[in-house]
């Protein structure tokens, strides 16, 4: 993150431009629903059910929940929200147990664990302090008012580092959801002061302002179960020198290459994983590093090491035009962030990169035309 961005976040936070609050009024709940639908339905095209807060793990009417929102005091608008649901109240929701790895928790801890789901921030406020305020106050609510010991999330691989910097730890290997897209289940021990301090987590001041003595059950279990035997997550920072990237990065300046690959991750996928489905609205470019994937066009196309996935949708800022499925054991995918192309700023680098991507898109379009003609 740039120093200018950090300075902006600090100033907005210090001036209390954003305020988080627990939603109690019908008007604020309606504003949250509109926001979730705008992001999930219109931007990501990933609505899981008829309700805005329905997830693929559990419907919005299941479980005991608290809805938290964040308001921009300058505009008066609700610009973000998150729904926290008590894990123990989801017993019987098998998909929730699988996605969040709740099966790992003993009953005594399950009773004091909550899941954070449907966390969204309006696109115009994503570079503001709104997310910081929302996550911090969700933690404060759970820690002080609800007596939670553990906080659970299921995050996209690209956000793994962000959640780890907060203090979350992976509790299971990356996996592909049935409707497409990879997730990593993670847990945060709310009272793990040493871990939060080592990370300089923005949650640490909230913990230190909490009256002592603090309960130790969550920290003790996490240390015994996870710290002693770390999880093989299957997600790692991308090696910029991986030979399979040469076709994408050849000829770029050091700055252009660095900008393109910044925040990129490698995902160790399994056969039959649905990388993304047709109609998905998330724009990110992938590179096959090893193994093979199948683009499920009218005539399936196999892509191997060095091939690019998602070029047409990324360039056109449109929904995925075909589903992509992993076909070989040992397949590794490089996932570039959604802003990767925007970070390549030098005119020569941009011209070279976009010419390369346009050529791939044109080849794919020509193949599609040929298939229809045949």
N, C-alpha and C positions, 0 to 999 in steps of 0.2 A: 504494500500500500504506500502511495506517495505521501511525502511530508505534508503537502497541501491538503490532501484528503484527511490525514490524521488531525491536522489543525482545525479543519472544518468540523469534524466529529467532536473534538474537544470543546470548541466554542458553542456548538449547538447543545451539547450536553450540559455545559456549565450554565448556559443561559436558560436551561429548562424549556427549550423550544418544544420538546416532545414530552408528553405525560402519558404514562400507562395506567390503566384502570380496569377493574373487573366490571364486565358488562352486566347491567341490571335492568336497563330500560329497553323497551321494544324498539325504539328508534335506533339506538346504538347497535342492537342485535341485527336489525335490518341492514344497517350500514356495513356491518361485518359480512353478512351474507352476500351483499352486492359485491363487496371487494373480493371475497373468495371466488365467487362465480366469474368475475371479470378475469381473474388470474387463471383459475383452473379451467374454465370452459373456453374462454376466448383466446388466452395467450398460450397456455400449455395444452389445451384440448384433452384434458385428463380428468373429467368429472367421473367420479366412481359410482354415483347413484343419483336418485332424484333430489336429494338434499345437498346443500352446499357443503355441509360438514361430514357427509358420508365419505368413508375411506374404503379401500379394498380390504382392510383388515377388520373393520367394524362399522356398522351404520351409526349415524349421529344420535339416534335415540337410545343406543346401547350404552350402558355404563353411567357412572356419576361423573359429571364434568363441570369445569369452570371455564368460562370464556373471558379471555383477556384481550384488550385492545389498546392501541396507542394512537393518540390524537396529536395532530400538528396544531399548536396553539396559535400559529400565525394565520392559518386558513380555517381553523375550526373543524377540519375534516378528520375522520377516522382513516388512517393511512396504513394500518397493519393490525393483525390479530393472530391469536393462537388459541387452540383449544387444549386444555389439560384434562385428561381423563384418568381416574383412579384405576390402576391395573387390576386390582382384585375384583372390581365390579364388572370386568369383562370375561369372567370365567364362563366357559361355554362357547366363546368366540374363538374357534380353532385358528382362524387366519391371523388373529392378533397374537396368539401364542407363538405362531411360527415367525411372523415378521419381526417381532420385538424380542424374541427369544425369552419370553417370560417363563418358559419351562425350566430355566436355569435357576430361578429364584426360589428360596425356601418360603413357605407360607408366611412366616413372620415378617419377612421383608416385602413380600408381595402386597401386604396390607398397607404398606407405607411407601409405595412406588406409584408414580404417575407417568403417563405417556403424553408427550407434547406432539400434537398432530395439527395438520392444516395451518401451519405457520406461513403467513403470506404478508408481503409488504407491497404496496402500490409501486409500479415501475418507476414513477417519477420521484419516489422517495428512497430508492434502494441504495443510493450513495450518501444518504443522510444518517443521522444518529438514531433513526427510528428503530432499526433492528436491534441496536445495542440496548436501548431503553426497554424494548419489549422483552428480550431474553433475560435481562437483568431483573426486571420486575416479576417475570414468571418464576424465576428462581427465588426471589424474595417472598412471593406469595406462598410457594410450596414449602419453603424452609420455615418461615416464621408463623404463618397462619394455619397451614395445613399439616405441619409436623412431618413432612416427607423426609425420607432417608435417601431414596434413589430417584433419579429422573431418567426417563427413557425416550429415545428418539430412533427413527429409522431414516437415515440420511442418504442422499445421492453421493456416489464416490467423489464427485468434484467438491463436495462440501465437507469431506472427511477431515481435512486439515483445519477448517474453520471450527468444527465441533471439538476437535482434539485440543485446539488452543483455548477453548472455553473450559476444558477439564473432562470432557466425555472420553470414555474408553470403548473400543469395539468389544462386543460380547459374542460375535459370530462372524462367519465368513461372508463376503459379499455374495449376493444371490440375485437372480433375475425374477421379478414379479411376473405372475401369469399374464398380465396385460402389457408387459414390456417395461424395461428400465431396471437398472441395478440399484440395490439398496444395501446399506450396512447397518445392522442393529448396534446401538451404543447405549451406555449407561454412564451417568454421572453420580458419584457418591457426594451427596450434598455437603457433608461436613469434612471433606478431605482437604484440610487446610494446607498440608505440606505439598500436595499435588498442585493445588490452585496457585500457591505461592511460587512454585518452581516454574509454572507456565506464565506467571504474571497475568492471570486470568482477570477479566473485568468483573467477574463474579466475586472475587476475593473480598473487596470492601463490604459487600452485603453480608458475607459470612462473619467477618470480624466484628460487624456491628450487631450480630445476633448474641443475645445473652448466653453465657456459659453457665453450667457445663453442657457440652454437646453430646448427643448420643453417638456411640461408636459402632453400632451393629452394622451399618451400611459400609463404612470404611473397612472394618475388619473382614467382612465377607468378601468385598471386592479385592482386598489385598491377598486373601487366601485363595480365591478362585481365579482371579485374572492376572494379577501382578506376578504371582508365582509361576503361572503357566500362560504366557501371553497368547492371544488368538492369532492364528495365521489369517489375516484379513483378506488377502488376495488383491489388495489395492496398494499401490506404491507410487511415489513420484516418478515421472517419466524420465528415462535416461535420454538426454538430448543427442547422444552419440549412437543411438540404436540405428543399425544399418537400414532398417525398414523405413526410416524417416527420410532417407536421402532424396527420394523422388519428390518430396514435398518441400524440403528446406534447401536443396542445392542452389547455390548462387546467392542466397540471402546474406546480408551483412550480419555481423555478430549481434547487433542491436535488434535487427529484424527477426532473426532466429530466436533470440531470447524472448522477445515480445510475443511471438507466435506460440511458443511452448511454455510460457509462464503459466503456472498452476495446472498444467496438464498432468494427468495420472494414467497409470497402467492398470488395467483390470484383467485379472486372470479368470477367464470365463469357462463355463462348462458346456458340453454338447447339449443342444436343444434350448439353451438360454435364448430368450427373446430380447434382443438388444434394444429394439424399439419396434413399435407397431405402426402400420400405415395409419395416417391421420394424426399422429403425435405432433404436438406443436413446439417441442423443445428443439432449438437450433444449436447443434454442436457438431463439430466435425470429428470423425473417428478415423484412425489408421490401423489397419491390421498389421500387427507386429509379428505374429506367428500363428500358425493354424489356418483355419478357413471359416468363412461365414457365407451364408446364402441369402441373396436378395430375392425375396419372393415376389418377383414380377410375374406377368403372365407366363413367361418362360424363365424359370429360375436361373440366376446368375451366381456363380461361385467366385468369391474374392479371396485372395491370399496375401501373403506378406508384401507390404508396400502399397497395397490398394487402399483407396480412400472410400469412406462410407459417409453418406449424408451430404454430398457436395451440392446437389440440386436444391435440397430444402434449405441448406445453410446460405447459399448465395441468394436464393429467391425469397428468403425469410418466409417460407411457406411450410405447410404441414408435410410430414414425411409421406412420400408417395408410395412407399412399399415397406413391408415388414422385413426385418433382418434377423436371421436366426443363426446361432453358432452351430457349426457342423463337425468340428474336430476336437478331440481332447488336446489340451495344451494350448488352446487358442488364447492369445493375449491381444488386447485392444488398447490403443492409446486414445484417450478421450481428451480433446482440447476444450478449453472453457468457451462459453458462449461469446465472450468478448475477445477471443484470440485474434480474429482477423482485424478488429478495430485497433489492436495494439501494435500492428505493423504500420508504422507511420511514414517512413521515408518513401518518397515517390517511386524510386527505382525498385525498392523491395515490394511495394504494393503492386506495381505493374507486373513484376515477375510472378508474384504469388497468384494474383487474380487471373493472369493469363493461363497459368498452369491449371487452376481450378476450373476456369471456363472451358479449357480443352477437355478435361475429364467430363464435365457436364454435357458438352456437345457430343462426345462419344457415347455417353449413356442415352442421350436423346435419340441419336441416330440408331442405336440398337433397338430402342423402343419402337421407333417408326418401322424398322425392318421387321420386327416381330408382328406388328399389326398388319403389315402388308402381306406377310407370309400366311 
